């Protein structure tokens, strides 16, 4: 009986690890949405807009991200020194701390197309 309980515990543990990995895979693809015109903004202003966009506009509707983070009550930050200018926009690393997990997003803002793309960075 003891051996059976240990075997069931190992199977359950394995299944849980697969479900967490599968959840990470499901939301690792980039998600693109419309964004503001940012041609006249400096990198720090764009970083602030990205942080607000994530917390106020994206996270409330991204149930998989909320589940991964442990809810909507998160802290998000951007290191302004890490914002990189790229062709037509910026690459912005966004860090988000939730109750369950910290998640890092790679955010691409395209000022020409007025789009924003979020992608979870793999650890």
C-alpha positions as CSV (number, residue, x, y, z in Angstrom):
1,X,0.0,0.0,0.0
2,X,2.8,2.4,0.9
3,X,4.5,1.6,-2.4
4,X,1.3,2.3,-4.3
5,X,0.9,5.7,-2.6
6,X,4.5,6.6,-3.5
7,X,4.0,5.6,-7.1
8,X,0.8,7.7,-7.3
9,X,2.5,10.7,-5.8
10,X,5.3,10.4,-8.3
11,X,2.8,10.1,-11.2
12,X,0.9,13.1,-9.9
13,X,4.1,15.2,-9.5
14,X,5.1,14.3,-13.1
15,X,1.7,15.3,-14.4
16,X,1.8,18.6,-12.6
17,X,5.2,19.4,-14.0
18,X,3.9,18.6,-17.5
19,X,0.9,20.8,-17.1
20,X,3.0,23.8,-15.9
21,X,5.3,23.3,-18.9
22,X,2.4,23.0,-21.3
23,X,0.9,26.2,-19.8
24,X,4.2,28.0,-20.4
25,X,4.3,26.7,-24.0
26,X,0.7,27.8,-24.8
27,X,1.5,31.5,-24.0
28,X,5.1,31.7,-25.2
29,X,4.0,32.8,-28.7
30,X,4.0,36.5,-29.4
31,X,0.7,38.4,-29.1
32,X,0.3,41.5,-31.1
33,X,-2.2,44.3,-30.6
34,X,-2.7,47.9,-31.6
35,X,-0.7,50.5,-29.7
36,X,-0.4,54.3,-29.6
37,X,1.6,56.4,-32.0
38,X,5.0,56.6,-30.4
39,X,7.0,58.6,-32.9
40,X,7.3,61.7,-30.7
41,X,8.0,59.8,-27.4
42,X,11.4,59.1,-25.8
43,X,12.3,55.6,-24.7
44,X,11.4,56.3,-21.0
45,X,7.9,57.5,-22.0
46,X,7.4,54.5,-24.2
47,X,8.5,52.2,-21.3
48,X,5.9,53.8,-19.0
49,X,3.2,53.4,-21.7
50,X,4.1,49.7,-22.1
51,X,4.0,49.0,-18.4
52,X,0.5,50.7,-18.2
53,X,-0.7,48.9,-21.3
54,X,0.2,45.6,-19.8
55,X,-1.3,46.1,-16.4
56,X,-4.5,48.0,-17.5
57,X,-5.2,46.7,-20.9
58,X,-3.7,43.2,-21.5
59,X,-3.5,41.4,-18.2
60,X,-7.2,41.8,-17.3
61,X,-8.0,39.7,-20.4
62,X,-5.1,37.3,-20.5
63,X,-6.4,34.5,-18.3
64,X,-3.5,32.2,-18.9
65,X,-1.0,34.9,-17.8
66,X,-3.1,35.7,-14.7
67,X,-3.1,32.0,-13.8
68,X,0.6,31.7,-14.4
69,X,1.4,34.8,-12.3
70,X,-1.2,34.0,-9.6
71,X,-3.8,36.7,-10.2
72,X,-4.1,40.2,-11.5
73,X,-2.4,41.8,-8.5
74,X,1.1,42.1,-9.9
75,X,4.0,44.5,-9.9
76,X,5.5,45.3,-13.3
77,X,8.7,47.2,-14.0
78,X,11.0,48.2,-16.8
79,X,14.7,49.0,-16.5
80,X,14.9,52.2,-18.7
81,X,18.6,51.4,-19.4
82,X,17.5,48.1,-21.1
83,X,15.2,49.7,-23.7
84,X,16.8,49.2,-27.1
85,X,16.0,51.2,-30.2
86,X,15.3,48.9,-33.2
87,X,14.1,49.6,-36.8
88,X,10.7,51.4,-36.5
89,X,10.5,51.1,-32.7
90,X,11.9,49.6,-29.5
91,X,12.6,46.3,-27.8
92,X,11.6,46.6,-24.1
93,X,12.2,44.0,-21.4
94,X,9.2,43.9,-19.0
95,X,9.4,42.1,-15.7
96,X,6.3,41.1,-13.9
97,X,6.1,39.7,-10.3
98,X,3.0,37.8,-9.4
99,X,2.0,35.8,-6.3
100,X,3.0,32.5,-7.9
101,X,5.8,33.4,-10.3
102,X,7.9,36.1,-11.8
103,X,7.6,36.4,-15.6
104,X,9.8,38.2,-18.1
105,X,8.3,39.5,-21.3
106,X,10.1,40.7,-24.4
107,X,8.0,43.6,-25.7
108,X,8.4,44.9,-29.3
109,X,6.8,48.3,-30.0
110,X,6.6,49.2,-33.7
111,X,6.0,52.9,-33.9
112,X,5.5,52.8,-37.7
113,X,2.7,50.1,-37.6
114,X,1.4,51.3,-34.2
115,X,1.6,47.8,-32.8
116,X,2.9,46.1,-29.6
117,X,4.0,42.5,-29.3
118,X,4.4,40.7,-26.0
119,X,6.3,37.4,-25.8
120,X,7.3,35.5,-22.7
121,X,11.0,35.1,-22.5
122,X,12.1,31.6,-21.6
123,X,14.3,31.2,-18.5
